[in-house]
Amino acid sequence: MQFTVSKRSRNLRLVTAATAVAALVTVAGCSSQSAGGGSSDTGKATASGGAAKKGLTVYFIPKDTQNPYEVLADKGGQKALKELGGKVVVSSGTTDTAAAQIPSVQAAIQAKADAIVIAANDPKALCPSLNQAAKAGIKILSFDSDINCGNSPQHLFINQADTKTIGTTEVDLLAKEINSTGQIAILSAAQSATNQNAWIGYMKQQLKKYPKMKLVTTVYGNDDPATSLNVLKGLISAYPHLKGIISPTTVGISSAAQYLSTHKNVKIALTGLGLPSQMRAYVKDGTVQKFALWDPSKLGYLAGYAAAALASGTATMKTGATFKAGTLGSYKVLAPAGDVGPSVVLGPPTVFDKSNIDNYKF
Amino acid sequence: MTSDVQTAPTGRPDSVQRSIGWRDALRWEGGLVVVLIAVLIFGSAQSSSFLSQSTIFYAGINIGYIALMALPMTFIIMTGEIDLSVASMLGLAGSLMGFLWHHGWGIWPAIIAALVVGALGGALNGVLVAYTALPSIAVTIGTLTLFRGVAQILLGSLTVPGVGDPQFPDSMTKIGTQSIPGGALSYSTVLFLVLALLAGIVLHATPFGRALHAIGLQPEAASFSGVRVAWVKFCLFVVSGLICAVAGVLLTLQNASVSYTAGTGLELNVVAIVLFGGVSIFGGKGTIFGVLLSVIIFGALQMILTQTHVEAEKQLVITGLLLLISVIVANGRELLSRVRSRLAVGGGSR
């Protein structure tokens, strides 16, 4: 049991008050379109992809404030807003619950923020609060883990990578390592996490291509290292013939890798989504062959630019709308599909192994 | 601390002399009033948006459903017991309501079923604590896990309303976004205030309330003087289960949705509020007024810390320290006499 005696600890971190002049120079250097617009600092929407307003305040509300992945994503957002002459407030709790995030949404409303970028701990519980924020004129964006609120509020999902590709990539990686044969299991985060469930759905689809691989169970570590370790141990003792584990969460895969690296008698292939910095040692000692991820700081950076573009009125959530995302180039809003509303996709996931892991610093 | 909780009612012959301890209680609440004023002054100085109607509304949304559970918890701790299953009961009731809604039940039948299960869950706790004399801390840690487990079985990865489910009725979910007509208070705040008034009357102005004090101070004596100790405790756990179910329904409507994780970990917040309100962890002492002040302080503090961007980790430290101080100060004399009797020398720190 975690001893969080707190009143739902909401945490708010005020970071970086930006230096506007330096930021303007950076923006001009990165984006050719605004190169001549150094003097138009009023933030008027010029053409499509015009300059963002300065002095914007964007609330980044991560799942919690300690998950290293979320911390990197938030830093990316801070970098983006700094380049644009605005600021980011990072605000959330220490536990992955909607109750810990709602006060941060309220604080954003009270502070008259321009945009909220949220990684939702619950697809629905935040909808009423976010809808209020939208009614107060705040632009709503989600990243990492989407909200599922229908049209109230309208929001833009900054997708890390195509959801289907993430699911299929992980199954393919594991299939190669275990010759497409044997029992496998999934070590996920919270059972209610939107992104995890979407990926797991595509994993199950992809598994149909590998009839000899059998998914025996999915266990939930709640993105907590101790819980992840406990459910992992339970998994190993319940399924002694287990051949492989997919853990599509950075906390889960690093906890599992740590255990497997110190228990070499347990021969289980492990893959999933991990941070290169956390996984480097385990790739080098052979515990893990391959895993995947995208650069979370680029995801946050993209979300920051998207938030600024929406708040400045230089982009909309309409299908086909475009905006510039600093050094990442130009992005286009994709049409809604299924549960997912308007979205922007960062790019394909990167697969890491011994040959390339030293090239990634996050 | 935990071992004291489970054996609290026994072995304290000296405490009868201090009996109800009104003077202690009033002194503690006086202190709380001072703390509250300090918090309000600090808040309005630090945050420009603190003194506003929206702060009052939001605080009510955030803490109202937790505060509800603090009322039966006050009664239970007064009798020297504890109920750690409250947040899981909230989660189970909400999950059941969502589960039934998902399967096409009407909103009222689903709510009533959730409340019935709340009372039944409370009765399970009550039977085990009151009639088998098992320590309540052990029983309710068990049901904490049990209730959450059942909630997880009911909903699993499903968040209700899921794909294809109708939304909960707007007329009810508006309690999450709108204040009561003509005021800044949330519906949850109003419900809490009404129930707090009721609880205050029961605890301080009825024979039942006096029985609670007596059980907490001296269960044997209470029993000899005609108080049906086991029955009273049983009733308290049933009421606790019921109120937690009410909180679960309330939270579900506020969020216009529910998943099995609803309320996870809140049992400690509830206990913290009650203890900070001056209710003795050893039983027998405490007032609803103190708990009310404690609720307001916690609610206000949380708003300030969020509005001023204090890091979550630091908020944990702040609230943890507050809780610790409250337990030490509120039970200072009791602790001191215990330390003295054990060491036969004066306990140094106060």
Contacts between the chains, C-beta under 8 A, distances in Angstrom:
chain1	res1	chain2	res2	distance
A	2	B	265	6.8
A	3	B	268	7.5
A	4	B	265	5.8
A	4	B	268	6.8
A	4	B	316	6.5
A	5	B	268	5.2
A	5	B	269	7.8
A	5	B	272	5.9
A	5	B	316	7.1
A	5	B	319	6.2
A	5	B	320	4.7
A	5	B	323	5.8
A	6	B	269	7.5
A	6	B	312	7.8
A	6	B	315	5.8
A	6	B	316	4.3
A	6	B	319	4.8
A	6	B	320	6.9
A	7	B	63	7.6
A	7	B	269	5.7
A	7	B	272	7.3
A	7	B	298	5.2
A	7	B	301	7.0
A	7	B	302	4.9
A	7	B	315	7.5
A	7	B	319	5.2
A	8	B	62	7.2
A	8	B	266	7.8
A	8	B	269	7.0
A	8	B	302	7.1
A	9	B	312	4.3
A	9	B	313	7.6
A	9	B	315	4.5
A	9	B	316	5.0
A	9	B	319	7.4
A	10	B	302	6.9
A	10	B	305	7.0
A	10	B	306	4.5
A	10	B	312	6.1
A	10	B	315	6.8
A	11	B	310	7.3
A	11	B	311	4.9
A	11	B	312	2.2
A	11	B	313	6.7
A	11	B	314	7.8
A	11	B	315	6.2
A	12	B	305	7.6
A	12	B	306	5.8
A	12	B	307	8.0
A	12	B	308	7.4
A	12	B	309	3.5
A	12	B	310	6.2
A	12	B	311	6.9
A	12	B	312	7.5
A	13	B	309	6.2
A	13	B	311	5.4
A	14	B	309	4.1
A	64	B	312	7.5
A	65	B	311	7.0
A	65	B	312	5.0
A	65	B	313	7.3
A	66	B	313	7.8
A	89	B	309	6.3
A	91	B	306	7.1
A	91	B	309	6.7
A	92	B	312	6.8
A	93	B	312	5.3
A	94	B	312	4.4
A	94	B	313	6.4
A	94	B	316	6.3
A	95	B	264	7.6
A	95	B	265	6.4
A	97	B	261	6.5
A	97	B	264	6.1
A	97	B	265	7.6
A	98	B	255	6.8
A	99	B	62	7.7
A	99	B	263	7.4
A	99	B	266	7.8
A	100	B	312	7.8
A	102	B	61	7.4
A	102	B	62	6.7
A	103	B	58	7.2
A	103	B	62	5.7
A	103	B	302	6.7
A	103	B	303	7.4
A	103	B	306	4.6
A	104	B	306	6.6
A	106	B	54	7.6
A	106	B	58	4.4
A	106	B	61	7.8
A	106	B	62	7.7
A	106	B	306	7.4
A	107	B	306	4.8
A	107	B	307	5.4
A	109	B	54	7.3
A	110	B	49	4.0
A	110	B	52	7.2
A	110	B	54	5.9
A	110	B	55	7.2
A	110	B	58	7.7
A	110	B	307	6.5
A	111	B	49	6.6
A	111	B	307	7.4
A	122	B	159	6.5
A	122	B	255	7.9
A	122	B	257	7.4
A	122	B	259	5.8
A	122	B	261	7.4
A	123	B	159	5.3
A	123	B	257	7.9
A	124	B	159	4.9
A	124	B	161	7.3
A	124	B	255	7.0
A	124	B	256	6.8
A	124	B	257	3.3
A	124	B	259	7.6
A	125	B	159	7.7
A	125	B	255	3.9
A	125	B	256	7.9
A	125	B	257	5.2
A	125	B	258	7.7
A	125	B	259	7.1
A	125	B	262	7.8
A	126	B	255	7.8
A	127	B	255	7.8
A	127	B	256	6.1
A	127	B	257	7.0
A	128	B	173	6.8
A	128	B	176	4.4
A	128	B	177	5.1
A	128	B	254	7.1
A	128	B	255	6.4
A	128	B	256	5.2
A	129	B	176	7.7
A	129	B	177	7.8
A	131	B	177	7.2
A	132	B	177	5.5
A	148	B	159	7.6
A	190	B	261	6.5
A	191	B	152	6.8
A	191	B	156	6.2
A	191	B	157	4.9
A	191	B	260	7.1
A	191	B	261	7.7
A	192	B	157	6.1
A	192	B	159	5.8
A	192	B	259	4.1
A	192	B	260	7.0
A	192	B	261	5.8
A	197	B	157	5.3
A	339	B	163	7.2
